[in-house]
Amino acid sequence: MEDESGLITGDDGRARCFWQGGAPEYADYHDREWGYPVDDDTRLFEKICLEGFQSGLSWLTILRKRDNFRSAFAGFDIPSVAAFGDSDVERLVQDKGIVRHRGKIESTINNARRALDLIEEKGSLAAYVWSFEPDPASRPAHLDWAMLRTMAKTPESIALSKDLKKRGWSFVGPTTVYAFMQAMGLVNDHLDGCFCRAQAAKARAAFALPH
């Protein structure tokens, strides 16, 4: 059950952030992926695209379709997606396994092309993204549900969103970008009492910033 701290205690006796809701695939995502630092360009690109697709939907909906998205979008391999053309857009609009939103499909292809430009300039998508990591000193040492509710966007997510838009990316508003930063471990927003908070912090301490 959820308590005032925003935690849910599972059947295994472990306390987890409330948002994973107890659905098995959601709990697994929470335990193994969310909040752990990522420096792989493909995973970073996939996540920022899926966050765009999530807009107006629940993440659980996207998570359950993630394998379909990966199949439809060539594993989110950036050069491959950047090479998609009009016929791919039409194919994807007809794909019942994904979210068939033409604007978001076209945005994903556009963003892959913009990502190639960014990688050429910065060396990697990871190096660019992690340059927007918040100063750890600016982050709360303890995080409860009341605090998390005020953090739908931050100065860093606003700055990253603004810069991506300047570079021609789309569906990258500051709230979407902050959700991406949370998921990819640029911040540790597991709540106090969640067993993953310490694990994510340990992974972050061992993480070498990409250059």
N, C-alpha and C positions, 0 to 999 in steps of 0.2 A: 504494500500500500504506500501511497505518497504521504509524506509528512510535510510540516511547514517549511522545512529546509529545501524542499524540491527534490527529495530522494524517493526512490522506490526500492524496497527490499525484495529481491527475487526469491524464487524457490530454493536457490543455492545459498541463501542467507547473506548474499552480498548486496550492499547498497549501491545503487546506480542513479545517474541523473534521470529525472522523471520523464524527459522527452522521449526516451527510447520505448516507453510504454509497455514493455514486457513482451512485445512481438519477437519471436526467436531471431529472425533475420536482422531486426533493428537492434536487439541486444548484442548480437555478434558484431555488428558494425560499430556500435558504441564501444565495445570492449576491445576490439582489435584494430580499429582504424581511426576513429574520430579523435582528434586532438594530438595525434602522434606525428612528429615532424616528417615531412616528405620533401625530397629533393629530386624526384624523378619527373622530367618534363612531361612525359605522357600522362602520368597520374595527375599532375597539376592541371594540365590542359583538360583532361576528362572532367575533373571536378568542377572547374570554373564553368565549363559548358553545361554540365548537369545542374549546377546551381541556377543557371539561366533557364533551363527547362522547368525547374521546380517552381519558378515564380507563379504564384496563384494556386499551387498544389502542395501536397505534403511531401516531405522527403521520403517517407515510406513508399509512396506511390512510385517515385523515381527509383528508389533502391530495388524494388521488386522488378523493375523493368531494366535494370542496369546491364544485365547480360545481353538483352536485346539491343540496347543502345550501343554496346561495344561491338556487336556483330554488324549493326547497321552503319556505324561510323568507323569501320576499319580499325577497331581497337583504339580509336582516338589517336592513331599515329598522325602526328601533325602534318608531315608532307603529304601523306595520302589524302587526308581530309581537305587540305588546301587545293588538291588537284580535282576535287569533285566539281562537276558541272551541272548544267540544267537537268540532264537526265537523272542525275543522282538526287537532285531536289525532288523531282517527280516521284522517283522510287521511294524516297523517304516519306513523302506526304501520304503515300498509300500503305506504309508499313504500320500495321495495327499493333505491333509489339512495342512501339515507342509513343511518345507524345507527338501527334501529327500537327504541329504548329509550324506553318510555313515560315513565318518570321524568325522563329527560333532555330529552325533548320538552316535557313540562309545565314543567320547570325553565326552559327557554329562554323560554317565553311569560311565565312569572312574572317572570323577570329583566328582560324588556323592560318590563314594567309598573313594576318597581322602578326601572329606569333612567330612565323618564319622571319619576318622583318626584325622583330624584337630579338630573336635568338642571334641573328647575324650581328646586331648591334651590341648586345650584352653578353653573348657567349652561351647563354642558356636561359630558358624561362625561369628556372629555379633561382639563378643569381639575381634576376630582376625582381621576382616576387619577394624574395627574402630580404631585399634591400628596404622593404617597407615593414619589416618586423618591428613591432613596438618595442621601445626601450623597456626591458623587464622591470626597471625601477618605477615605471609608470603604471604597472599592472597591480591589481590588488593582491596582497599576500594570501587573502582568504576570500572565497567567492561563494555567496549564497544565492538563493533564487531571487530575492528582492534586488540584489545588485545586478544579476545577469539580465533581468528584464529591462534595465536601463541601457544596455549595451548592444542594441540592434545595429548600431554603426559607431565608429570611433574616428578620431582624427586621421588615423593611419588608413582605415578603409576608405574614408572620403578621399584622401590623397591618392591612393592606388586607383580607385574608381575614376577619378578625374584624369589621371595620367593615361589610363587605358583608353578612355573615351577620346582623349586628345590624339592617341595613336590609331584611332579608327575602330576600336572594339565596340561591341554593342551587347546589350543585356548584362551590363556590369555596373549596376547601381551600387551605392555604398553599402546598402543592407545585404545585397547578394554577395558582394565582395567580403563583407565581414563574416558571413556564414562560411565562405570559402576559407578565410584565414583561420577560423575556428577548426574546421575539419582537417586542414593541412598542417596543423600544429604550430602556426605562427603565434598563437596564443593558447594557453591552457585554460579552457573554460569548463572543464569538469568541476562540478560543485564540491565544496568541502563535504567530506564524508563519503563521496563516491570513491570506490576502491581504485578507479582508474586515474584519479588525479595525481597520486604519487608516481604511478607507473609512467604517465605521460611526462611528468617533470623529470624523471630519471632518463627517459629517452631523449628529452630535449637537452639535458645536460651533456649527454654523450654525442649529440648531433654536431657535425662539422658544417658550418655555414658554407653554402656553395659560393664560388667565385667565378 
